[in-house]
Amino acid sequence: MTDKIRNPIYAGAFYPSDKKELSKMIDSFLSTVNKNEPKKLDGKLAALIVPHAGFVYSGPTAAFGFKSLSKSSPKRIILLGPSHQKYLKGCFGFSGIWSTPLGKINVQNAGLNIIEDDEEHSLEVELPFLQKTLKNFEFVPIIYGEINYEELSKICKGAADIDSVIIASSDLSHYNSYDKAVAIDKNTISAILSLDLEEFSRAGDACGKIGIAALMLLAKENNWKPVLLDYRNSGDTAGDKDNVVGYCAIAFFKSTAEGSKKKVRKAFVCNKNQSEDFSLTPVEEKYCIDLAKKSIEFYLENNSILNLSGLELKKVPKKLLEKKACFVTLTINGDLRGCIGNLTAYQPLFTEILENAVNAAFRDPRFEPLSKSELAKIKIEVSILTKPKELIFSDAEDLLSKICAGVDGLILSKGPYSATFLPSVWEDISKKEDFLTHLCQKAGLPKDEWKKSRIKVKRYYTIKAEES
């Protein structure tokens, strides 16, 4: 079965339907940017806000955003567009092929329900600019309606990787007099540039307000810096000054220090962007192992969990005072003897180690409680987890392509059924297909459930402390 082709709906209306005329128009907009763009833009491009009106109105402003995009050369574009033509609850993805006068492009879905037969312009009008400024890229359009911006930001995080740029398609104020529009838009842009979500929610005026707010939240969480590239309205371009629509191009740049931080991370990275910067020194690793062993010994003697206080508490390394989830794994001669942990951080790391060491030794239902005679034989490993992130995938093949064998810890769930494998399990199950099959079985699901139904999969990484 051939992929369904979405032919351009707004060619000849919002932009030229003739290939040469369209290409020439965009080139003209981009060449103007060369003379007027900000001279220095620091950092790697993470996100954009660009307008979506007819090209004669908003094209000059949109060009500023797409010019910065061409210099970044991302591999994946996640495009957020508000639904103007119909009421939608939530957000939706697309499938098949999209066509413009400049050519065709395969559409990728971010693991969302597919919308059929859309007539939305906020997404379509950005595609010719993308086709002119980027050569090879994955195109992930998302249309949204009534949805919380926090939820939309999570979907963006799940769909993005290290080489992604997220674009929010949006115009600003609509159908005000020229002077009034400038005043309203000034307040909106000021809130965006200061990442003031409260003020933006209160006074921001934009048709793609939810998408912009999602970007602002991501910027706050990831220390992205917003930069205004261009502002004007339809009264400045091709319309009258009585009823104008405002347009802005704003770029969000990653911190220049972000790259150097990633180089020192101890957790493995498999061409993916990891959200946490956490590592252990050899001294801290040894402390983790000694603490776990001390906790097990104390429980054997006292039948209770060790409680650090006084001087002992003051000796705890600062990093172990942070709230971190962890697993404690016990082995004897290479064979598993117990493994218990938690996926969510509720307590300081040192407390989690104390409790999970006891749980692994005495409360793992797969094994008898550890005996005193086994104490000298056990080898202890403490795995500290990064925060799990949901993987967005369209089908089983797409899921396999996004899993990093030997690196990822995975949480698989469907309804009430859930299970996890730590990254260390790859040592015994090296094939991705087998890894997912065994994980389904551990969760109490049919072994091939991952192939044929909608499941949720989250990825995390571990920083390991182990005995030498």
N, C-alpha and C positions, 0 to 999 in steps of 0.2 A: 504494500500500500504506500503510495507516494505521500510526502508531507503536504499538508494543506498550506496554500500560499495566501497570505494576507496582502492583497493589492493595495496600493496607496489610495486613501480616501480623500486626502486634502491637497494632492498635487493639482495644480491649476487654480487653487484657491489660496491656501496659505503660502505656497511656494510654487515655482514654475514646474510644469509637467514635462518640459523639454529638458533632456539630459544636459546639453551644452549650456543652455541658458541658466539652469540651476547651478551647475558647476561654476560658471563664470560669476554668478551672483555671490556665492559663498566665498570664492577667491577674493572678490572685491572687498567683502566685509573683513576677511582675515588680513588683507594687505593694509587696511586702515588701522588695524590693531597694532601692527608693527611700529607705527608712528606715535602711538598714544599709550601703550601698555606701561604699567609700573616697571621701573628699571630693574629692581631687584626683588625677587620672590624666593625666600629661603625655605628649604625643606622639600620634602616629597609630597606631591599632590595626593590628597586623600579623598576629597569630595568637592562637589560644585553645586551652586545654585544657578540655573540659567532659565531665561524666559521661554515661552512657547506660543507667542502670537504669530500673526502673519510675518513673513520674513522682512517685508518692507518696513514694518513697525519695530519689531524686536530683534531682527537679525544682527544689526550692528552691535548690540549689547551681548547677544548670545555668542558672537564671535570672540569676544574677550575670554569667555570661559573656555571655549573649545580650543583657542590658541594655546592656553596654558595646558590643556589636556594633551595636545600634540607633542609638547615638549616632555611630557611625563611618560608617554607610550605604555599605558597600562595594558594588561592582558585580559582583563575582565571589566565590563561596564555594567553596573547595577543601576537601572534607570527607574526612578520613582515618579509616577504621574497621578495626579488626582483625577477622579472620574467626573467629567462635566456632563456627560450625555445621559447617565442613568444613576439611580441610587444603588450604592453597593454597601454591604455590611462586611467589613474586614478588608482583606486585600487578596489579589488573585494574580496568577502567573499566566504565561502564554506558551504555546508550542507551535511547531511548524516552521514556516519561512515567512519573513517579512520582505516586501519588495518596495523599492522606491525607484524613481527614474535613474538613480545612480547604480542600481544593482540589487541583488538579493543577499540576505543574510539569515543564517540559521538562528533560531531563537532558543534559548535555554530557560528552563524553569527552575525556580528556587524552591522546589518541593511544595509548591502551593497548589490549591485547586485551580484548574484551568478555566479561563473565561472564554466563551465562544462568541464570534460575530460582534466584536466590539467596534465602536465608531469613535474612539477617543483620539483627540488631536494632540494632547499634551505629551504623549509618547512619540507618536509618529513624526512630529515636526523636528524632533531632535536627531532622528536617524540620519538624514542627509549630512548634517554637520559631523556626526560621528564617522560616516563613511568617507568624508573628505579629509578628516584630520588623523584617522587611525587606519593602519593597514590590516592587521590581524588582531581580532579581539573577540572575546565571548560576550554575547549580548543577552542580558537578563532584565527584561522589562517587567515592572511590577505596577499594577494599577490598584489604587486604594480608594476606599470610601470612608465610611464611619469606622474609625479605628483609633485606638489610643496611640499617641506618638511613641510611648515607651515600648509598646508591643512591636510597632513598625521598626524601631531601632534594633530590636533583638533579631528580627527577620533579616535586616541588613547585615548584622554581624555574622549571622549564620551563613549568609550567601556570599560574604566577602572572603577573600584571601589576601595574601601579602601584596599581590600585584593588581588589586582591584581599585577602582575609583567609583564612588557612589554619587549619582547625580540626582538632585531634586529639581524637577521641572515645575516652575511656578512663575506667574506674573505677580505684580504687587497690587496696589489699590486700583479699583475700577471705576471709571465714569465719574470722576470729579473734575472740577475746574483745574487748570494747570497749577496755580499756586497752592490750592488745597491739596492736590495730589503730592506735590513736592514736600509739603509739611508732613503729611501722613507717612509717606514713604521714608522720609528722613528718620522718623521715630522707629519705623519697622527695621530699617537697616541698622540703626544704632543698637537696637536690642539684639539683633543677630550678631553683630561684631563684638558685643560685650558678652555674648553667650548668656544673656539674661532671659531664661525661659519663662520666668514669672511675668516680666514685662512684655515679652513677645506674645505670650498667651493672652494677656490682657488687652494689648493695644496693637499688636501686629496685624497688618492687613495684607493678605496674600491668598490666592486661590489654592496654592499648594502648601498651606500653612502647616499641616500635619507632617508632610515630608520634610519641610525645613526644620521643624522642631525636632524630628528624629535625628537629623544631621547635627543640630546644636547639642543634643544630648550625647551623641557619639563624640563630638568635639570636646565636650567637657570631660568625658570619661577617658579620652585618649590624648589629651593635651594638644589637640589640633589648633592651629592659629587661623582664624578667619581674616581674609583680606578682600576689601572691596576693589574689584577690577573695573567696574563701570556702572553708572546709573544714568538713566534718562527715561523719558516717557514718550508716548506716541505723539505728543505735541512737539517733540524735538525732532521727530523723524518724518512721518508721512501723514499725520492726522491734524485735526484742528486742536485748539487749546481749550475748548469748552468741556469736552468729555474725554478725558485722557486715561490711558492705562499705564501703570508704572512698570519698569523693567530694571532688574539688577543682575549683575554677574558677580558672584562671590565665590572665592576659592578657599578651601580649608587645607592647610599644609601641616604635615606631620613635623614634630620637633626634630631639628637637626641632630639632637643628642640621642634620639631614639635608636638609630642604627648602632651607635657604640654600646648602648646598654644590651642590645641583643647578643653582641659578640661574647659577653661574659656569662650568659645564662648556662647553667649546668643542665637544665632539662633539655632533652633532645628536641630538635626542630626538623621537620621533614618538609621543607619548602612551604611552611605554613606560618602564619603570624600568631605568636603565642602571647597571651594577654598579661602574663605575670613575669616579673623580674625577681626571681628568688633563687638563691644558691646557698650552699653550705661549705664552710671551710673544713679542712680535715679535722680540726679540733672539734668543731660543732658536730660533724658526723660521728666522731667517737663518743661524744656526749650522748647523742641519740641512742646509740647501741648500748652504752653502759647504763643509761637510764632504763631502757627496756629490760635489760638483764636484771638490774636491781629490783625492778617492779615484780618480775617473776619470782625471784628469790624471796622477796618480802611476803608475797602471797603464799608461797609454800610454807613459810614459817608461821604466818599470822592469820591466814585465811581472810585477808582484807587487802584493799588496794592502798598502796603507799601514798601518803599525803605529804608533799613537800611543804616545809614551813621554815621560818627563821632564816638562818644562814644558808641552808640548802636552797631555799627559794631565791635568795639573793645571788646565788652562783649560776642560776639558769641563764644561758646566753640570750641576748635580746631577741634574736630571731625566733627563738622557741617560745617567746611570749606572744607572738603573733597568732591570730586564729588561722589554723591550717588543718585541712583534712589529711588523714594518713591511714595507711595500712601497716600492720606488723605481720611479717611472714617468718615462720620457723621451719627449718629443715634439719634433717638428720641424715648425714651421708648422701646429700643431694635429693632426698625424698621429702615431700611436703609433710610437715608435722602439725601445721596449724596456720591459718591466715584469716585475720579478722580486721576490719577497718570501717571507715565511714567515708562517704562521698561528699559530704557537706561539712564545712567547718563550723562547729558550735562553741569550741573552747580553745584556749591557748594550746599550741602544738605540744608542749611538754605534757600537758594533762591528757591529751589524746594518746600520746605514746604510752604513758603509764597505764591507761585503761585498756588500750588495744593490745598491749603486750600480755596482760592478764587474760583478756578474751581469747587471744590466739592460743595461749598455752592451756587454758582450762575450760573454755566455753565454745570451742569450735565443735559443732554437732557431728562432724565427720570423724572425730577422733576421741579417744579416751583422754581424760585430763592428764597433763604432763606429770610424770613421777620424778622424785628426787634423783633417781638413778639416771634419768635422761638429761638432767640439767646440764651436765658437763658436755653432752654430745651435741646440743642444739647450736645451730648457726642462725643468727638474727639478722633480718633485713627490715629496715624502716623505709617505706615509700611515701613521700610527701606529695600530695596531689595539687596540681593547678586547678583552677575553677573549670568545671566541664562546660563545653560549648556545643550546642546542637549542630550536627551536620545537616546541611540542606542538600537533598539529592532527589533526582527525578525517578530513578528506577534502580534495580539491583546493580546493573553495570556501572551506573554513575556513582553509586555508593562505593563499589570496589575501587573505583578510580580515585576516590577522595580519602581512602584509608592508607595510612603510612605503616606498612608492616614493620615490626620490630621497634616501633616508636610509640604508637598510640595506645592508650588505655581506652576501652570502649564501654559505654553503658548502653545496653539495648533494652527497649521497653515497648510494650503494647498493652494498653489497658492496665490491669492490675499486675501484669507479669513484668518482671524486670531482673536483670543480672548484669554483672560487670566482670571484665577480665582486665587485670593489670597488664602493663606493657611486658612484664617479665614472662607472661604466658606465651608470648611469641617464641620463646626459646623451645617450647615443646610443640607448639602448633604454628608452623611457619607460613602456611598458605592462608590467604585472606578468606577464601571460601570456607575452609575448614574452621577457621577462627570464628566466623559468624555462625556456622552450623552448630558448633559446640556451645557458643554463647546462647543461641536460641534454646538449646536443650537445657542448659543451666537455668534459664528463665522459666522453664516449664512449658515452652512453646514447641510446636512441631519443628523438626530440625531444619526444614527448608522455608520456614516462615519469612525469613529475610528476603527471599527471592520473589515472593508473590503477593505480599500485602503491605500495607502502610504501617511501618514501624518507626519508632523514634530512636535515633542513635546520637549519642553525645560522645565527644572526644575530650580526653584530658591527657596531661603528661605527668611524669613523676620525676622527682629528684630523690635519688636513692642514697641511703646511708647503710653500709653493710660491713660486716666483719671482714678483715683482711685474711 
